[in-house]
Amino acid sequence: MRIIAIEKEAPGLTKRDFVPHLRDEARQGWELYKEGIIREMYFRDDKPEAVLILECKDEEEARDKLGTLPLVKEGLISFELIPLRPYHGFERLFDRD
């Protein structure tokens, strides 16, 4: 199942709060990428938040895997999860009504 994960920063934090954890965050993100959990990673253009495309069996697995990220463990960020399903709209092109 594909899942969009949108990062949300905890309120009242500064960039300094994140700095001690960023190298470990990148390392764990790399591990999740190699594991096939993180398929794509982006930063939003309008604010400093990440958007991830995940491949997981369900939302529970996605939450568990994202929970291994140091910034999540430290309570600095959380993720809004949006589960996706395949788009079947193109089938209308082949209906034989």
C-alpha positions in Angstrom: 0.0 0.0 0.0 1.3 3.5 -0.9 1.0 6.0 1.9 1.8 9.7 1.8 3.4 10.9 5.1 3.4 14.6 5.7 5.7 15.9 8.4 4.4 18.1 11.1 6.8 19.9 13.4 5.9 20.2 17.1 5.1 23.8 18.0 7.5 26.2 19.7 10.7 24.7 18.3 13.7 26.3 16.7 16.2 24.9 14.2 18.7 24.4 17.0 16.3 21.8 18.5 16.8 19.7 15.4 20.5 20.0 14.7 21.8 17.4 17.2 19.6 14.8 15.6 19.9 15.5 11.9 22.8 13.1 11.1 21.0 10.2 12.8 17.8 11.2 11.1 19.4 11.0 7.7 21.0 7.7 8.6 17.7 6.1 9.7 16.0 7.6 6.6 18.6 5.9 4.5 17.9 2.6 6.2 14.2 2.9 5.6 14.9 3.7 2.0 17.1 0.6 1.6 14.4 -1.5 3.2 11.9 -0.3 0.6 9.7 1.6 3.1 10.6 5.1 1.9 10.1 5.2 -1.9 10.3 8.9 -2.4 11.3 11.9 -0.3 10.7 15.6 -0.8 10.7 18.9 1.0 7.8 21.1 0.6 8.5 24.3 -1.3 6.3 26.5 0.9 7.6 25.4 4.3 10.4 23.3 5.8 8.6 20.0 6.1 9.2 16.7 4.5 6.7 14.7 2.4 7.4 11.0 2.1 5.9 8.3 -0.2 5.9 5.1 1.7 5.3 1.5 0.7 3.9 -0.4 3.7 1.3 -3.2 4.3 -0.9 -0.7 6.2 -1.0 2.5 8.2 0.1 0.6 11.4 3.3 -0.5 9.7 3.9 3.0 8.4 3.5 4.5 11.9 5.9 1.8 13.4 8.5 2.5 10.7 8.3 6.2 11.0 8.6 5.8 14.8 12.1 4.7 14.3 13.2 8.1 13.1 15.1 10.0 15.7 13.1 13.2 15.3 9.9 11.3 15.9 11.4 9.5 18.9 12.4 12.9 20.4 8.9 14.3 19.8 10.2 17.0 17.4 8.0 15.9 14.5 5.0 13.7 13.8 3.4 12.6 10.5 0.0 12.9 9.0 -0.6 9.7 7.0 -2.8 9.5 3.9 -3.3 6.0 2.6 -3.7 5.7 -1.2 -5.4 3.3 -3.5 -5.0 2.7 -7.2 -6.9 5.1 -9.5 -9.3 3.1 -11.7 -10.8 6.1 -13.6 -9.1 5.1 -16.8 -11.3 2.0 -17.0 -14.1 4.3 -18.2 -12.1 4.6 -21.5 -12.7 0.9 -22.1 -16.3 0.5 -21.0 -18.5 -1.0 -23.7 -21.8 0.7 -22.9 
